[in-house]
């Protein structure tokens, strides 16, 4: 191995998990992060802002390394979970802006310079999300898909069978359209009520049915930024909406507000 090869193999980088707001030296105990070879540490960025960082092998985060990781689902999940655990542990103690997976800089000086340059954005995001959590709301309405009737033995069609068949098709189409319209109306009602309680919201594309014979349709897939002291109120609202609309309202959270830190 040449000196240049050894130097390249031993090169280090600074991995950044999050930026938090604290006037004191942050407590970083708990998760080990994406590597156990070095501890998590605080990188001061200026008044009240601190980045949570870790020294990693640069070779583990090259484009080739990430391409290989993307093809290895368990390994990618391990990295994502390790990153998320550090973000959650930090957010449990301080107002926190999570950074994307694999945010790296060549050295500490470059990390501090780049992050400090974004200080205004971080402060704005922290002002927006401090003491708030992200909650997911998914809404489903009943709607069994049309089933293919069992095949019957060939026979001569009865008089008027063609018209009856077309009438049934038209009736089924009209019913589906009514169901779709009712589902969209329910989605708007629920979104309006939850948005009235939340500080901010984001509508996401509804997921299609994952199982061919699933007897429900998703009509709302949204996420909401909710003050921590209103969590119980949100749970009561979800229950009330289930009773009022007859829809299945699935509430998930609280989460670190990933969806809302970039809207500043």
N, C-alpha and C positions, 0 to 999 in steps of 0.2 A: 504494500500500500504506500503510495507516495505521500509526501508532506501535504500537498494540495488536497488529496483525497481524504486524508485524516482530518484536515481542517474543515472540509466540507461536511464530513460525517459528524464532527463534533460541534458544528455551528448551532447556536441557540437562538431562540426567538421569544418574544413576549406575547403570551396569549392573554387576551382581555375578555373577561366574563361580563362585567357590568360596571356601571358608574353609579355611585350612591352619594347621598347627601348626609354628611355628618360633620360635626365640629370637633370630634374626637378621633383618635386612632381607632379604626373599626375593629371589631372582634371577628375573626375569620375562622374560628374553629368549626369542625364538622366535616363536610365533604372533602375528599382529597383532590377533586378535579379530574382532568383528563390524563394526568400522570401522577404516579406516586414518587417520582424521582426528585421532585422539588415541592416546597410548600406553597400554598396560596399566600399572597402578600398584598399590602396596600400600596398604591402609587398615588401620591398626592398630586392633584391637578390645580390647586389654588384654593381660595376661600370656600370651605364647606363641600368641596367636591373631591371624591376619592375613587380611583379605579381599583377593581379587584382583578389581580393579574397573577400569572404563573409563568415561570421559565420552562420552556419545552424544547425538545429537539426539533430544529427547523426541518430536518429530513422527514419527520413524521407528518409534515403538513405541506409538502410540495403538491403540485397539480397531479403528478403521477400517483402519489400516495392517496390523495383524495379520490381519484378515479377508481383505484382499487378498493377503497373503503365503500364507495357508493355501490359497488357490485357485491359487497359483503354485508348483507342487511344486519346480522347480529352485531358486527363490529361497529357499523354506523350507529346503530341504536345505543350501543354502549357509550360512544362519544357524546351523543345527543343527551342521554340521560345524565352523564357526568356533568356536562355543561349546565343543564337545567337544575340539577341539585345545588350547584354553587349559586346560581341566580336566586333560587328559592330561599336558600339559607341566608343570603344577603338581604333579600326583600323582607324576610321575617323580622329583621332588626332595624332596617333603615329604608327610607324612600329610595327606590332603585329604578334605574333604567337598564333593562337587559340589553346586551349586545348580541348580534347574530353569532351562530355557531362558527367557530374557527376564525375569529377576528384576531389577526396577528400583526405584529410589527417586528422589524429586524432587531431593534434594541429598545431599552427603556427610554432613552432620550427621544427617539422618534415617536414612541407611544405617547409619552407625555406631551410632546409638541402637537401631535395630531388631535389628541383628545381635548387638550386645553383650547385648541382652536374652535372646538364644538361646544364650549362651555355654555354659551347662551342657549343653544338648543337643548342641552341637558337640563339646565335650570327650568326652561319652559316646560319640558316634559315632566319634570319632577313636580312643578307647580300644578300641573294638570292631573297627575296620577297619585300624588302622595295621599296615603290613607284611603285609597280606593283599590278595588280588586276587579278583575275581569270575570264575568259570568257568561256562560254559553246558554242559549235558549234554542231548543229545537222543537218544532211543533209538527205533529202528524194528525191527519184526519183519516177516517175510515174510508176505504174504497177498494173493494175487491176487484181485481182485474177480470175481464171476461174470460171465462174458461172455454176451451174448445170442447164442443159437445161430442159424446161418443159417436163413433162412426156406425151408421146403420146400413143394413143391407140395401143395395141399389133397388129402387122401385120407381114405378111411374109416378111423376109428380101429380098431386091432386090439383083440380082446377083452383086457380087463385093462389097457388102456393108461392108463385114469384112475387106477387104483391105483398103477401103476408111476410115473406122474407125481408123485403125492402122496408116494410113498416117496422119490423123488429130492429133492423139495422139503424133506422132513423131514430127510433126510440132510445136505443142504447147510446147513440152518439149524443142525443139531446141530454140524456141523464149524465153522461160524462162531462158535458159542458157545464151543466148546473153544478155538479160536484166540484169542478175546477173553480167556478166562480165563487161558490160558497167557501172553498178552501182559501182562496185569495182574500176574501173578505175577512175571514177569521184571522189570517196572518196579519192583516193590516190592523185589526183591533188589538191583537196581542202586542204587536210591535209598538203601537202608539201608547198603550198602557205601561209597558215596561220602559219605554224611552222616557216617559214622564217621570219615572222614578230615578232613572240613570243620569249620569253626568254626560255621557256620550254613548253612541251606539254605532255598530257596523253591520250591514246586511251582507250575508255571504250567499253564494249560489246554493240552492237546495240540492241535497244529494238524491240521486235516483234510488229506486228500490234495489237492494243488494241481493235479495232472494226473489226468484221469479214469481212465487206465489204469495209474497208478503201482502197482507191485506191492509196496508196503510200507505199513505203518500205524504212525504214531507213537504210542507208548505212554507215553513220559515226556518232559516238557519242563520242565527244572528248572535252577536256578542255585545255585551254591555259593560260599561265602566260604572261601577256602583260603589258608593261610599261604604266603608267598612261597617259603620254604625247603622246601615240600612239593609244589611243582609237578611235579617229576620223578616223585615217588611217585604223584601223581594220574594222570600219563600211563601209568605202568606198570599201575595199577589198571584204567584204561580198557581197555587191551589185554588184561588178564587176564579182564575181564568179557566182552569180545567172544568170547574162546575158550570160556569156561565156559557162556555162555548161547546162543551162536549169533546173538545180536542185533547189529544195526548200532548201535554206540555212537559218536556224534559229539561230540567235545570241542572247545569254542571258548573262546578267552581267551589270555592274561589280560586282564581289563578293570578299569577303575576301578570300585570296588564301589558303583555307583549303587543297586542293589537292597537294600542293607543299611544305608544311612546313615539311613534314616527309622525304623528299628526300635528306637529308644531313647526 
